[in-house]
């Protein structure tokens, strides 16, 4: 039986999408070095990641970011206007700490280290993008990237991201990102690459 292709057309994500988004991102990040460091137990990682992404979406990026989804993927972006509000509040921090358990300390240190290197220029920030591996090759991640990058280009602004998965660097470079530097997360964590994409003329 032929499996039907899932729609890879980006749409605005709503709170009702939280379960589907969380599951897709949990599967997408199951082998991500940073998420493996935060959730070292492979047996419980998918459940922990599902709760983690649900919290990020419903309490943080879904409220103050630009969130889009396809049938098998999601992306969370932050515009310059949403930057200050997109910082997690005390309640979100407590909820994430409960999900992370004894990894809450390293997580907090990693977030603080990344925040210390936030570029001062106005920019769009790609916080999360991921597609369910079961839909690999159907263009879900690429469609979401193009959609968000088009918004940044329309505003004439660069885009920043961080990635801990070296296999993803060529993918981002294909979309115009350039590696700015590499750093190791505090406490013996994995390497993290900072990347920047300059704005492009939407009419070009």
C-alpha positions as CSV (number, residue, x, y, z in Angstrom):
1,X,0.0,0.0,0.0
2,X,1.4,3.4,-0.9
3,X,1.7,5.8,2.0
4,X,0.1,9.2,1.3
5,X,2.5,12.2,1.3
6,X,1.9,14.7,4.1
7,X,1.3,18.3,3.3
8,X,4.4,20.4,3.6
9,X,2.7,23.7,3.2
10,X,3.5,26.0,6.2
11,X,0.6,27.2,8.2
12,X,0.4,29.3,11.4
13,X,0.5,27.1,14.4
14,X,-2.2,27.4,17.1
15,X,-2.4,26.1,20.6
16,X,-4.6,23.2,19.3
17,X,-1.6,22.1,17.3
18,X,0.6,21.6,20.4
19,X,0.3,17.8,20.7
20,X,1.2,17.2,17.0
21,X,4.0,19.8,17.0
22,X,5.5,18.4,20.2
23,X,5.5,14.8,19.0
24,X,7.0,15.8,15.6
25,X,9.8,17.8,17.3
26,X,10.5,15.1,19.9
27,X,11.1,12.7,17.1
28,X,13.1,15.2,15.1
29,X,15.5,16.0,18.0
30,X,15.8,12.4,19.5
31,X,19.4,12.1,18.1
32,X,20.4,15.8,18.5
33,X,23.6,16.1,20.6
34,X,22.3,18.8,22.8
35,X,19.0,17.1,23.5
36,X,20.8,13.8,24.2
37,X,22.8,15.7,26.7
38,X,19.8,17.2,28.4
39,X,17.8,13.9,28.2
40,X,20.5,11.2,28.5
41,X,18.1,8.3,29.0
42,X,17.1,7.0,25.6
43,X,14.2,5.1,27.0
44,X,12.5,8.2,28.4
45,X,13.9,10.8,26.0
46,X,11.0,11.0,23.6
47,X,8.5,11.5,26.4
48,X,10.7,14.2,28.0
49,X,11.2,16.0,24.7
50,X,7.5,15.9,23.9
51,X,6.8,17.7,27.2
52,X,9.7,20.0,26.7
53,X,8.6,21.2,23.3
54,X,5.0,21.5,24.4
55,X,6.1,23.8,27.2
56,X,8.2,25.9,24.9
57,X,5.4,26.3,22.4
58,X,2.4,26.9,24.7
59,X,4.2,29.1,27.2
60,X,6.9,30.9,25.2
61,X,7.2,30.9,21.5
62,X,3.5,30.3,20.7
63,X,2.7,33.4,22.7
64,X,5.5,35.7,21.6
65,X,7.1,34.2,18.6
66,X,6.2,33.3,15.0
67,X,5.4,29.6,14.9
68,X,4.5,27.7,11.8
69,X,3.9,24.0,11.1
70,X,3.3,21.5,8.4
71,X,1.8,18.0,8.8
72,X,5.1,16.7,10.1
73,X,7.3,19.6,11.2
74,X,7.4,22.9,13.1
75,X,9.5,26.0,13.3
76,X,9.7,28.6,16.1
77,X,11.0,32.0,15.1
78,X,11.5,35.3,17.1
79,X,11.3,38.7,15.5
80,X,13.1,41.7,16.9
81,X,9.7,42.9,18.2
82,X,9.2,39.7,20.2
83,X,12.7,39.3,21.5
84,X,12.1,40.7,25.1
85,X,8.8,39.0,25.6
86,X,10.0,35.6,24.3
87,X,12.3,35.2,27.3
88,X,10.8,32.4,29.5
89,X,9.1,33.7,32.6
90,X,9.5,32.2,36.1
91,X,6.6,29.8,35.6
92,X,8.0,28.5,32.4
93,X,11.4,28.0,34.0
94,X,9.9,26.0,36.8
95,X,8.0,23.8,34.4
96,X,11.1,23.1,32.3
97,X,13.1,22.4,35.5
98,X,10.5,19.8,36.5
99,X,10.7,18.2,33.0
100,X,14.6,18.2,33.0
101,X,15.0,16.9,36.6
102,X,18.7,16.7,37.5
103,X,19.6,18.1,34.1
104,X,18.0,21.5,34.9
105,X,21.2,23.0,36.0
106,X,23.2,22.3,32.8
107,X,20.2,23.4,30.8
108,X,20.1,26.8,32.6
109,X,23.8,27.3,32.2
110,X,23.5,26.5,28.5
111,X,20.7,29.0,28.0
112,X,22.6,31.7,29.9
113,X,25.7,31.0,27.8
114,X,23.8,31.3,24.5
115,X,22.0,34.4,25.7
116,X,25.4,36.1,26.5
117,X,26.3,35.8,22.8
118,X,23.0,37.2,21.4
119,X,24.0,39.6,18.6
120,X,23.2,43.3,19.3
121,X,21.9,44.1,15.8
122,X,18.2,43.7,15.1
123,X,17.6,40.2,13.7
124,X,15.3,37.3,13.4
125,X,16.1,34.3,15.5
126,X,15.4,30.7,14.5
127,X,14.9,29.0,17.8
128,X,13.6,25.6,16.7
129,X,13.0,23.8,13.4
130,X,12.6,20.1,13.0
131,X,10.7,17.5,11.0
132,X,9.6,14.0,12.0
133,X,12.1,11.5,10.5
134,X,9.2,9.5,9.2
135,X,8.5,12.3,6.7
136,X,12.2,12.8,5.7
137,X,12.7,13.8,2.1
138,X,9.2,15.4,1.7
139,X,10.5,19.0,2.0
140,X,8.8,19.9,5.4
141,X,11.9,21.5,7.0
142,X,12.9,23.3,3.8
143,X,9.4,24.7,3.4
144,X,9.4,26.1,6.9
145,X,12.9,27.5,6.5
146,X,11.9,29.3,3.3
147,X,8.8,30.7,4.9
148,X,10.6,32.2,7.9
149,X,13.5,33.5,5.9
150,X,11.1,35.2,3.5
151,X,9.7,37.2,6.5
152,X,13.2,38.2,7.6
153,X,14.1,39.2,4.0
154,X,10.9,41.3,3.7
155,X,12.0,43.2,6.9
156,X,15.6,43.5,5.6
157,X,17.0,41.7,8.6
158,X,19.6,38.9,9.1
159,X,18.7,35.6,10.8
160,X,20.7,33.9,13.5
161,X,20.5,30.3,14.8
162,X,22.5,27.8,16.9
163,X,23.0,24.2,16.0
164,X,24.6,21.3,17.9
165,X,24.3,18.8,15.1
166,X,27.2,19.1,12.6
167,X,25.3,17.2,9.9
168,X,22.8,20.1,9.8
169,X,25.5,22.8,9.1
170,X,25.6,22.1,5.3
171,X,21.8,22.3,5.2
172,X,21.8,25.7,6.7
173,X,24.7,26.8,4.5
174,X,22.6,25.8,1.5
175,X,20.0,28.4,2.7
176,X,22.7,31.1,3.0
177,X,23.9,30.8,6.6
178,X,27.5,31.2,7.5
179,X,29.2,29.8,10.6
180,X,30.3,32.6,13.0
181,X,32.0,30.4,15.6
182,X,32.0,27.2,17.6
183,X,31.8,26.9,21.4
184,X,31.3,24.0,23.9
185,X,28.4,24.2,26.3
186,X,29.3,24.6,29.9
187,X,29.8,21.5,32.0
188,X,31.2,19.4,29.3
189,X,28.3,19.7,26.9
190,X,28.4,19.3,23.1
191,X,29.7,21.8,20.7
192,X,27.4,24.5,19.5
193,X,27.7,26.4,16.2
194,X,26.4,30.0,15.8
195,X,25.3,30.9,12.3
196,X,24.1,34.0,10.6
197,X,22.4,34.6,7.3
198,X,22.4,38.1,5.8
199,X,19.2,39.5,4.4
200,X,18.4,39.0,0.7
201,X,16.5,41.2,-1.6
202,X,13.0,39.6,-1.9
203,X,12.7,40.7,-5.5
204,X,16.0,39.1,-6.6
